[in-house]
Amino acid sequence: MNFKNYYKVLGVSASSGEDEIKKAYRELAKKWHPDKNQGNNTAEENFKEISEAYDVLSDVLKRKKFDDFVKASQQHRAYSYTSKTTYSQTEYETEFSDFFKQFFKNKRKKRSYFKGEDIRGKITIDLKEAYLGSVRIINTSEGKIRIKIKPGISSEKIIKVSGKGKKSKYGGDNGDLFIRIVVKNSHEFARKGNDVIQKTEIDIYTAILGGKISLKTIKGDVKITIPENYNYKKKLRLKGYGMPVYDKPKKFGDLYLDLKYKIPKDISEEEKQLLKKLRDLQLKKSGKNT
């Protein structure tokens, strides 16, 4: 491994700031990118070199180690000169190579500039699946991928699966897979954040007299009590019966019941008479005549 002055490679000084280094790298990377210089081996080598330089100089820890090493090596060479000790370029390069092998061992990532293309897709689910969570298997150009959908996921949420995109053409990391989740609208339920609004019909008798009803909620079957003379304009709240809070196990939103009165059909003659009697009693009570 030959010594490379990474500052000279990027055309910047050792005192250059992060923005200046990034700008220099981008300009050179654009010029020498293999996609724009296909079949040009020199361009590919130049691209690798500037990217290697940026990989070190853009990382605070790596840059400090590099600067410290260069400084120490210069001092070493100066000492060798004053003490008339032979210090060859080959020895210097070997020291540099050994240092970087030790420092970057198991740490150096495959360079991002060699990364493969990302893959993007979409999965459509209903509100029940969004409530429970699920696992989907999807097919991509790179094969079958397992996608875990966590409970409480919202529409337009992006799930990222690292390394499951397209393979790199240049030996770097694979791209990533990004899946957009779309939650279908429901006729029965409406979602508002972590809360759920459910439309429910009750008969007029229960609305007036109150009573218990059985209800199928998104969480499951439940029995609830309707208060006497319930004001239908006010939504009935069931605490903890809403959507799971995403990434927060055992936390749930609330369920709000939007109650509507159901008018009975096929009323018998006897029922009609009773209703008329009830109406007359109400009119008499209010001081009105029919």
Secondary structure, DSSP 8 states (H G I E B T S, - for coil): -----HHHHHT--TT--HHHHHHHHHHHHHHH-GGGSTT-HHHHHHHHHHHHHHHHHTSHHHHHHHHHHHHHHHHHHHHHHHTT----HHHHHHHHHHHHHHHHTTT----GGG----EEEEEEE-HHHHHH-EEEEEEETTEEEEEEE-TT--TT-EEEETT-S---SSSS----EEEEEEE---SSEEEETTEEEEEEEEEHHHHHH-EEEEEE-SS-EEEEEE-TT--TTS-EEETT-S-B-TT-TT-B--EEEEEEEE--SS--HHHHHHHHHHHHHHHHHHT---
